[in-house]
Amino acid sequence: MKKIVIFLLLSTTFLTGCGNSTHETRYQDKGKVTFKNQNKNVHKNSGSISKESSASASSASASSTNNSTNTKESSSYTVPKNIKKSARYVAHGDLNLPKQFSYDSFGTKLTLDKIKNVDQTIINRPLQFQIKQVRLIKNEAKTAKAKKMVSTAFSNTGIGSTYYTLQIKYTIKNESNSTIIVGGLNYVKLSANYAGTPISNMVDSSAGKQIRAGKTINTTVVTLVPNNLANRLHSCSIQFSSTYSISGKSFSKDSLVTKIPF
């Protein structure tokens, strides 16, 4: 139960709209099978993995969650006064320049390593995905609570105190006349032997959510990046899962695999 609470705490940061836990489980299971069939070595060497979602996700989660359990879990971390004096410190808002840094409420320092604005469209009717931005972030967990949250949210006990995460920001537009249940991502593939999937190393804010007819949502997926891959990561490949109506009618199959350079 605690793991579910933390996962929802992270995922609600990047999502507007409502969801259904049954649908989320359904799509997560599908994503596990899909990528395992394509890359059976995907979960090897997970001990050197990185992570970013704790940072961007958890800082906003404290204010977006009213549940008393979540509030207790997200008690605010106090940033030292001497650190706040740095010209690169950002107290509120997104990091948009390399080397800028901030802290989340759990005690993770997030430093922007790379940022790339993207304008890439993926059409998988009736949905249209518009990739907007890719950010590589270096994370340094300063507290035990920060490390515990990251490990739980990404289902990976091998994450060290310093790790990297890749954040992809995008929009989803429903071009149909019906409410669509979003399947989310089957995977974010970073190399031949590594990818984030619904089973581990990825937090997908869109999976299982609903989009009303003609509406667009802003959302994000965050993937752990192995430390030995961070400095040479220049692209990733993604695949979106199939979509359904509320009644279970199939609207689309999995999208084509798409490469995103950055």
FIKEKOL-950327 format. One line per field, with one value per residue (C-alpha): residue number from 1; residue in three letters; x, z, y. Coordinates in pm, whole numbers, plus 50000, padded with zeros to 5 digits. Layout:
BEGIN
k NUM	...
r ALA	...
east X	...
up Z	...
north Y	...
//
This chain:
BEGIN
k 1	2	3	4	5	6	7	8	9	10	11	12	13	14	15	16	17	18	19	20	21	22	23	24	25	26	27	28	29	30	31	32	33	34	35	36	37	38	39	40	41	42	43	44	45	46	47	48	49	50	51	52	53	54	55	56	57	58	59	60	61	62	63	64	65	66	67	68	69	70	71	72	73	74	75	76	77	78	79	80	81	82	83	84	85	86	87	88	89	90	91	92	93	94	95	96	97	98	99	100	101	102	103	104	105	106	107	108	109	110	111	112	113	114	115	116	117	118	119	120	121	122	123	124	125	126	127	128	129	130	131	132	133	134	135	136	137	138	139	140	141	142	143	144	145	146	147	148	149	150	151	152	153	154	155	156	157	158	159	160	161	162	163	164	165	166	167	168	169	170	171	172	173	174	175	176	177	178	179	180	181	182	183	184	185	186	187	188	189	190	191	192	193	194	195	196	197	198	199	200	201	202	203	204	205	206	207	208	209	210	211	212	213	214	215	216	217	218	219	220	221	222	223	224	225	226	227	228	229	230	231	232	233	234	235	236	237	238	239	240	241	242	243	244	245	246	247	248	249	250	251	252	253	254	255	256	257	258	259	260	261	262
r MET	LYS	LYS	ILE	VAL	ILE	PHE	LEU	LEU	LEU	SER	THR	THR	PHE	LEU	THR	GLY	CYS	GLY	ASN	SER	THR	HIS	GLU	THR	ARG	TYR	GLN	ASP	LYS	GLY	LYS	VAL	THR	PHE	LYS	ASN	GLN	ASN	LYS	ASN	VAL	HIS	LYS	ASN	SER	GLY	SER	ILE	SER	LYS	GLU	SER	SER	ALA	SER	ALA	SER	SER	ALA	SER	ALA	SER	SER	THR	ASN	ASN	SER	THR	ASN	THR	LYS	GLU	SER	SER	SER	TYR	THR	VAL	PRO	LYS	ASN	ILE	LYS	LYS	SER	ALA	ARG	TYR	VAL	ALA	HIS	GLY	ASP	LEU	ASN	LEU	PRO	LYS	GLN	PHE	SER	TYR	ASP	SER	PHE	GLY	THR	LYS	LEU	THR	LEU	ASP	LYS	ILE	LYS	ASN	VAL	ASP	GLN	THR	ILE	ILE	ASN	ARG	PRO	LEU	GLN	PHE	GLN	ILE	LYS	GLN	VAL	ARG	LEU	ILE	LYS	ASN	GLU	ALA	LYS	THR	ALA	LYS	ALA	LYS	LYS	MET	VAL	SER	THR	ALA	PHE	SER	ASN	THR	GLY	ILE	GLY	SER	THR	TYR	TYR	THR	LEU	GLN	ILE	LYS	TYR	THR	ILE	LYS	ASN	GLU	SER	ASN	SER	THR	ILE	ILE	VAL	GLY	GLY	LEU	ASN	TYR	VAL	LYS	LEU	SER	ALA	ASN	TYR	ALA	GLY	THR	PRO	ILE	SER	ASN	MET	VAL	ASP	SER	SER	ALA	GLY	LYS	GLN	ILE	ARG	ALA	GLY	LYS	THR	ILE	ASN	THR	THR	VAL	VAL	THR	LEU	VAL	PRO	ASN	ASN	LEU	ALA	ASN	ARG	LEU	HIS	SER	CYS	SER	ILE	GLN	PHE	SER	SER	THR	TYR	SER	ILE	SER	GLY	LYS	SER	PHE	SER	LYS	ASP	SER	LEU	VAL	THR	LYS	ILE	PRO	PHE
east 50000	50281	50442	50116	50079	50433	50389	50066	50234	50498	50274	50012	50271	50278	49918	49592	49286	49145	49243	49135	49363	49223	49315	49659	49736	49609	49840	50138	50111	50087	50396	50597	50520	50566	50919	51035	50944	51151	51450	51493	51805	51630	51652	52016	52271	52004	52234	52405	52079	51977	51666	51501	51135	51172	51288	51057	50772	50791	50836	50498	50338	50332	50101	49891	49808	49562	49585	49721	49948	50106	50149	50335	50553	50644	50753	50960	51339	51514	51771	52081	52099	52445	52320	52029	52279	52408	52318	52233	51986	51620	51372	51058	50979	51145	51517	51579	51954	52230	52391	52085	51974	51693	51586	51270	51079	51240	51599	51709	51929	51839	52091	51999	52261	52104	51786	51650	51327	51170	50891	50813	50466	50362	50018	49845	49482	49270	49554	49822	50136	50350	50697	50792	51106	51373	51579	51866	51893	52157	52005	52177	51974	52077	51846	51743	51382	51481	51659	51370	51113	51310	51371	51003	50863	51091	51089	51468	51665	52002	51980	52274	52283	52380	52184	52051	51704	51562	51241	51028	50751	50473	50106	49834	49540	49224	49094	48795	48439	48468	48658	48983	49176	49547	49771	50083	50428	50534	50895	51159	51461	51801	52033	52029	52037	51846	51501	51249	50922	50605	50764	51068	51290	51010	50734	50469	50214	49971	49912	49548	49428	49122	49103	48766	48676	48870	49080	49457	49662	50020	50210	50557	50747	51064	51319	51621	51949	52247	52540	52771	52527	52444	52738	52685	52309	52189	51865	51600	51330	50974	50655	50306	50061	49718	49411	49056	48718	48568	48358	48670	48646	48985	49064	49423	49710	50059	50225	50527	50861	50988	51342	51380	51718	51826
up 50000	50085	49748	49570	49766	49675	49309	49286	49469	49196	48898	48988	48955	48576	48499	48462	48441	48615	48607	48697	48891	48708	48372	48501	48611	48281	48077	48306	48261	47884	47880	48071	47818	47512	47590	47732	47401	47211	47445	47696	47850	47940	48316	48340	48518	48699	48994	48823	48740	48790	48867	48834	48908	49282	49222	48976	49080	49455	49493	49336	49492	49842	49736	49500	49753	50040	50170	50526	50462	50162	50358	50630	50376	50197	50493	50357	50335	50449	50200	50376	50366	50208	49917	49856	49790	49476	49149	49004	49276	49168	49454	49243	48883	48616	48561	48214	48199	48235	48581	48747	49047	49298	49584	49620	49945	50025	50009	49654	49475	49105	48865	48502	48285	47940	47798	47446	47311	47067	46813	46717	46642	46677	46538	46660	46586	46753	46966	46863	47076	47059	47212	47357	47565	47687	48000	48151	48524	48777	49112	49450	49735	50052	50290	50359	50283	49935	49857	49988	49782	49459	49516	49582	49299	49036	49175	49185	49504	49334	49297	49453	49618	49285	48976	48648	48503	48162	48156	47841	47837	47583	47511	47415	47205	47171	46817	46853	46964	47265	47593	47546	47804	47746	47742	47825	47719	47669	47717	47687	47539	47601	47462	47324	47677	47882	47897	48142	48143	48354	48565	48672	48608	48469	48607	48341	48437	48154	48179	48239	48238	48056	47796	47695	47329	47168	47479	47522	47833	47928	48074	48146	48159	48365	48313	48520	48329	48409	48525	48262	47988	48101	47936	47598	47578	47269	47178	47299	47139	47264	47193	47308	47406	47253	47359	47460	47528	47877	47769	47658	47282	47109	46944	46833	46848	46977	46803	46578	46758	46737	46788	46966	46919	47169
north 50000	50242	50183	50263	50586	50700	50607	50806	51094	51110	51054	51315	51590	51577	51491	51676	51456	51152	50787	50437	50197	49894	50041	50142	49787	49652	49873	49823	49447	49492	49712	49454	49182	49404	49513	49181	49019	49276	49300	49020	49178	49501	49461	49353	49574	49771	49832	50127	50298	50661	50862	51203	51185	51217	51569	51733	51510	51522	51896	51961	51657	51800	52080	51868	51596	51639	51286	51290	50992	51165	51487	51303	51125	51449	51662	51949	51938	52257	52386	52527	52908	52917	52705	52938	53219	53048	53222	52882	52789	52786	52790	52754	52671	52459	52433	52572	52637	52375	52375	52527	52324	52294	52068	51865	51835	51499	51621	51542	51794	51818	51966	52021	51854	51887	52036	52013	52158	51915	51942	51586	51449	51085	51006	50693	50773	50878	51018	51263	51281	51595	51562	51901	51875	51634	51700	51502	51562	51467	51374	51360	51215	51399	51212	50854	50951	51072	50743	50536	50721	50685	50315	50251	50461	50307	49950	49946	49882	49939	50316	50498	50839	50998	50904	51046	51063	51146	51347	51367	51627	51586	51649	51403	51518	51310	51370	51136	51204	50974	50959	50767	50565	50627	50323	50519	50404	50045	50157	50426	50251	50412	50142	49790	49650	49904	50062	50193	49997	49991	49717	49920	50224	50440	50663	50727	50990	50913	50537	50449	50809	50937	51216	51351	51404	51687	51756	51780	51703	51783	51492	51355	51029	50994	50717	50619	50647	50423	50638	50490	50594	50947	51126	50961	50961	51149	50975	50732	50517	50508	50318	50412	50142	50077	50275	50182	50333	50325	50026	49838	49892	49903	50235	50176	49930	50005	50298	50262	50272	50629	50759	51092	51266	51530
//
